[in-house]
Amino acid sequence: MVRAIRGATTINENSADEIYTATTELLEEMTVQNGIEPDDIVSIIFSVTSDLNAAFPAVAARQMGWTKTAMMCTYEIDVPGSLKKCIRVMMHIQSEKGNDELKYVYLREAKRLRPDLAQ
């Protein structure tokens, strides 16, 4: 069965290094908390807020060796008053787990997005 897992994180400045570091941290945490192997991943959609344009977050996943995974980067809707410098992820995986068994991961300031799910 294909399932989707959400995650998000934030960075302090719009730089390629910060985007890669934060994205790697988020992807690693998502896979560890959910027991995901790279071959389980069907695709990943990355979105960033409009104030982030120094790098594609998908590059961080490629640097992790995920070179055969379908990925796409896009902008998040720029809602007034919304969290800035935020990287969001929707990871589609093959899993026998039910939706209630999957763990969404919110790091750094992104914990404010879903305090009910942030650990």
C-alpha positions in Angstrom: 0.0 0.0 0.0 1.2 3.5 -0.7 1.1 5.9 2.3 2.3 9.5 2.7 4.3 11.0 5.6 4.6 14.7 6.3 7.5 16.6 7.7 8.7 20.1 8.0 11.7 22.1 9.3 13.0 25.7 9.3 16.3 27.4 8.7 17.8 30.6 9.8 19.1 32.0 6.5 18.6 31.4 2.8 21.7 29.5 2.0 22.4 26.3 0.1 24.3 24.8 3.1 21.4 25.5 5.5 18.8 24.1 3.1 20.9 20.9 2.6 21.7 20.5 6.3 18.1 21.0 7.4 16.6 18.8 4.7 19.0 16.0 5.4 18.2 16.2 9.1 14.5 16.1 8.4 14.7 13.2 5.9 16.9 11.1 8.2 14.5 11.7 11.1 11.5 10.8 9.0 13.1 7.5 7.8 14.4 6.5 11.3 11.1 7.2 13.1 9.1 5.3 10.5 11.6 2.5 9.8 11.8 3.4 6.1 14.5 2.1 3.8 15.3 4.0 0.6 13.7 1.3 -1.6 10.4 1.9 0.3 10.2 5.5 -1.0 8.0 6.0 -4.0 8.4 9.8 -4.4 9.0 13.0 -2.4 7.5 16.4 -2.9 9.4 19.3 -1.3 7.9 22.7 -0.9 9.7 25.9 0.4 8.4 29.2 1.5 8.9 32.1 -1.0 11.9 33.4 1.0 14.0 30.3 0.2 15.6 30.0 -3.3 19.3 29.3 -2.6 19.0 25.6 -3.5 16.6 22.8 -4.3 15.9 20.6 -1.2 15.9 17.5 -3.4 19.6 17.9 -3.9 20.1 17.0 -0.2 18.2 13.7 -0.8 20.3 13.0 -3.9 23.5 13.6 -1.8 22.1 11.0 0.6 22.2 8.5 -2.3 18.5 8.6 -3.2 19.3 8.9 -6.9 16.4 6.7 -8.2 13.6 8.3 -6.2 11.2 10.7 -8.0 11.3 14.1 -6.5 9.9 17.5 -7.1 10.4 20.9 -5.5 7.8 23.7 -5.5 6.8 26.8 -3.6 4.4 26.8 -0.7 1.4 29.2 -0.8 2.6 32.6 0.6 -0.2 33.1 3.2 0.2 36.4 5.2 1.5 35.7 8.7 2.6 32.1 7.9 5.9 30.5 9.1 8.9 31.8 7.1 12.0 30.0 6.0 10.2 26.7 6.1 10.9 23.5 4.2 8.0 21.0 3.9 8.2 17.4 2.8 5.5 14.9 1.6 7.1 11.5 1.3 5.2 8.7 -0.4 6.2 5.2 0.7 5.3 1.6 0.3 4.2 0.4 3.7 2.0 -2.1 5.4 1.6 0.3 8.3 -1.7 2.0 8.8 -1.9 5.8 8.7 -2.3 5.9 12.5 1.1 4.1 12.8 3.1 6.6 10.8 5.0 9.4 12.5 5.0 12.9 11.0 8.2 14.8 11.9 8.3 18.6 12.6 11.6 20.0 13.6 12.9 23.4 14.8 10.3 26.2 14.4 8.1 24.0 12.2 6.9 22.4 15.4 4.5 25.3 15.6 2.7 24.1 12.4 1.4 20.9 14.0 2.0 21.0 17.8 -0.4 18.1 18.1 2.0 15.9 16.1 5.4 17.4 17.0 7.5 15.3 19.4 
